[in-house]
Amino acid sequence: MGLRLAAVRSRAASLPGPGQVRALEAAALARPRKTVTPAEIRALAAESIASLHEVAGKLAELSALLGDEEAGEGRS
């Protein structure tokens, strides 16, 4: 379990920070944009929602792992 927690922490550390996110947003907004159809917007929204569900599941798993780790530390 410790290896899994270390892997989760490692992946979390590699996520972009707020400054990097703002820079990415600014770069995306600076590019000329094509017109997006309603169907494309719906498809992107569905994809984003699916990704958010995946992230929520991983956060729940991480929370459970952290809860188990803290409970184990309390038993020592």
C-alpha positions, 0 to 999 in steps of 0.5 A: 500500500505504501508504494501505491501511496507514493505513486499517487503522491508522485503523480500529484506532484507532477500536476501543473500549478496555478501559474502553469494553468494560467499560462496554458489558458493564456496561450490557448486564448491567444490562438485564433479559434475556429467555430465550434458546433453545438455537437462538438461542444456536447462531445467535449462536455461529455468527455470532460464530465467523464474525466471529472468522474475518473478524477473523483474516483481516484480522489475517493481512493486516495482518501481511503488510502490516507484514512487507512494509513492514518488509522494504521499510524494510530495503532502503533 
